[in-house]
Amino acid sequence: MAVRARVTRCLIAGGIATTLTLTVIGTGWATPPPSNPSDSDLGSSRADVAAKAAEVGDLANQLSAAEVKLAQLRDQVEQKMEEANKALVDLQTARDAADRARADADAAKADAQAAGGAVDAARRRLDEFAAASYQQGSTVGSVSALVDASSPENLLARVQLLDAISGSELSTLADLQRANVDKANQESVSRKALATATQKQQEADAAKAKVDAAMAAAAAARREEAKQVEQLSTSKTDVESQLSAAQDKVNDLQTQRQRYQDWAAQKARDDAAAEAAAQQQAVAAPPQRPAVPSAGAARAAIAVARAMAQLGVAYAWGGGTAYGPSRGISDDGGDADFYGDYNKIGFDCSGLMVYAFAGVGVSLPHYSGYQYYAGQHVPLSQIQPGDMLFYGTPSNIHHVTMYIGDGRMIEAPYSGSVVRVVPVRWGEIMPYATRVV
């Protein structure tokens, strides 16, 4: 019985020893080594990454320059729109002046014609009076008016009366002739005023046509530049994808190289010693408690999440409320009307901020200039996700975005676009961000 027990113990011990031996051998030698990329493979992949990165950088510079030019063209379109408004007002003023001058000229002509007619009538009456006086042999008046006089006094009175009538007719004729000359002069002045007013209207018409053509050209240039920006953005996105794929390839090769190096190092160590060291390290390293974000950071994260949930929503000038996107409004002939913002449901730049921060109980005015002063100003070197970034000058802020981290921001940029995430643009940026949570 004792012999059998010793044999059994020996067999068990031998089996354990054999198992340990196989375990050691399996760890060290039975597992095939991972692939080990060559230095040439790694160098070629890294060169590809560098080339793609350079191409992305070049496209980013081109895109940035194109976006700056696009912004300038948008400003030019706005300027031309205002010039068109001025030309329209000037044209209406010139038309009104021409209408008044035309009416004055017509009235002066009618007065001159009436004065001429009165002169002609008076002249006819005087001619008839003179003819009758001549036929009766008197330069004073009708003979019949003198023959039947009842007394010398009556005769004298009638002579004086006829003389007065003759003088009155001559005086009236002279007055009418003077009035006729005055009316003719007034008609001439009115015609000159009408000619001047008509010329002013023609000049205003030509100026309006010129401004309209300039505005159309500016809008066409802006649309052409927008196409260029879109093409550059698409090319940049495509090359960025190629860069990402190239970087993934480098990372994969580096991972394979690291695995091989780890395998080679592990082969030189004893399994038991390595496991013991790992256990000792696990005991020595206390568990790390995850950091708890501050209340402000948590609220900012909510605002960022609300804004990010609107990616791809259409830009609509005047759109956006605390409850979501809304219908845009008309800007009377500018880009917003060209792109039909008044028929779109979406956000403009400040409307997106109104919606994002409404989710954490912050009520913002729908105007970027007021939003800049709605919270704490923070230097750009200290910006955090959820801070608002502004563009323009202190007296003319024209755009607002939200910083989301990693050098990126979310914005509703301009008519014809959508809510998007882009790298922070440092040109024309205000020196401070605004933090409201």
Secondary structure, 3 states (H helix, E strand, C coil): CHHHHHHHHHHHHHHHHHHHHHHHHHHHHHCCCCCCCCHHHHHHHHHHHHHHHHHHHHHHHHHHHHHHHHHHHHHHHHHHHHHHHHHHHHHHHHHHHHHHHHHHHHHHHHHHHHHHHHHHHHHHHHHHHHHHHHHCCCCCCCCHHHHCCCCHHHHHHHHHHHHHHHHHHHHHHHHHHHHHHHHHHHHHHHHHHHHHHHHHHHHHHHHHHHHHHHHHHHHHHHHHHHHHHHHHHHHHHHHHHHHHHHHHHHHHHHHHHHHHHHHHHHHCCCHHHHHHHHHHHHHHCCCCCCCCCCHHHHHHHHHHHHHHCCCCCEECCCCCECCECEECCCCCCCHHHHCCHHHCEEECHHHHHHHHHHCCCCCCCCCHHHHCCCCEEEEHHHCCCCCEEEEEECCEEEEEEEEEECCEEEECCCCCCECEEEECCCCCECCEEEECC
